[in-house]
Amino acid sequence: DAGVIQSPRHEVTEMGQEVTLRCKPISGHDYLFWYRQTMMRGLELLIYFNNNVPIDDSGMPEDRFSAKMPNASFSTLKIQPSEPRDSAVYFCASSPFVYQETQYFGPGTRLLVL
Amino acid sequence: DAKTTQPPSMDCAEGRAANLPCNHSTISGNEYVYWYRQIHSQGPQYIIHGLKNNETNEMASLIITEDRKSSTLILPHATLRDTAVYYCIALNYGGSQGNLIFGKGTKLSVKP
């Protein structure tokens, strides 16, 4: 398997623009997670899905952020409108187990909002 | 989930064993110890986990003290590619609700 795939790998946009990050989990995994990493706050869980259903979105910073998982092989994280403070590395991870602590991370999307 | 404490940084000579300590003095009986690492510019990578017995896999060994208040991750023959930030996480197996909390970890520098 190719592992968790994320696109784009790098994104530079201007404040106010819509940003869409994409993730393809490992085939057969039941859980999908979105994380954000910054120097100031470290690695934070934003939201996670179980069998395509959002389970916990308490980490989503505000209404400008939304995430969807229309099927088992695809998820998006959208920021609209984007702000400079959203600049970070966004990771997607997936887990094959009922107990989801063994997570496999993608390479991340490095987002810069100017 | 129990809080963990790790040294902020460590150095290790290439080819030698790297021993990374973690304190989790408030760990409860049903909490596991998980280790992840993050190599620069990559996503975190799962290494190993354990409850009370020592564990070994192709990447590392995990030694947990008998009272479970601390543990040590051992990389038996460190290479330059093992330079990374290592995270020790204590949490309930199956009860974490996805909440892997990554602290500041230990930045391991393997030097030639």
Interface residues (C-beta under 8 A of the other chain):
Chain A: V4 Y31 F33 G42 L43 L45 Y48 I55 D56 F91 A93 V98 Y99 Q100 E101 T102 Q103 Y104 F105 G106 P107 G108
Chain B: Y32 Y34 Q38 S41 Q42 G43 P44 Q45 Y46 H49 L91 Y93 G94 S96 Q97 G98 N99 L100 F102 G103 K104
